């Protein structure tokens, strides 16, 4: 099944057809928001509207996806701005023991680390984590290789055939794309979480008479859900490139500091 839609240029008549491509692009409306504690709120709140621009680039070993997020306030008490993330980083779930003992998502900012002695230090960090439906399916829709040239008889290593970077139209699995459209038939919901993470080592604060000043907030978060009933599948992201991603150049913390209190309080 191929999804075809009319391609209309301006207010002119129908000129042709363009095949839709799976992506997260579109205008989203806020459906709900929440905070870890009622006091953990900044001067502004999440914007009512969010535009997502989804683009990707083939970088030798596969496609790297990028999301431009444009927060569009409709009231003065809503935060607005334009930021960009790689899809793999903002959806990262590889956490656990050192060196991955950090929150899920993408690190966006750190305050100065405070030292109170040997093995006695702390640092406030900020992370953004996104829950996006079926983002791993994109790797099957836009596969990294066009086939196999066989396996090494000794090691068993498979030799993959890389595509022609000047003709990426063949990097498209139509059957997997149909799965995407069927799963997203009722629209797309995304969730964004802004995390305040206190990264600390206090083992020496007691053993070696170290001291750290008390931290007011500790680990906190604020999150929001957005929904789009009709995502914009019109752009052929196989060919669009990253040119229009340059507009999403705001410093990340500039936008997000409006949503939470006391950013840089430990830097004073």
Secondary structure, 3 states (H helix, E strand, C coil): CCCEEEEECCCCCEEEEEECCCCCCEEEEEEEEEECCCCCCCCCECCCEEEEEEEEEECCCCEEEEEEEEEECCCCCECCEEEEEEHHHHCCCCCCCCCCCCCCCEEEEECCCEEEECCEEEEEEEEEEEEECCHHHHHHHCCCCCEEEEECCCCCCEEEECCCCCCHHHCCCHHHHHHHHHHCCCCEEEEEEEEEEEEEECHHHHHCCCCCCCCCCCCEEEEEEEEECCCCCCCCCCCCCCHHHHHCCCCHHHHHCCCCCCCCHHHC
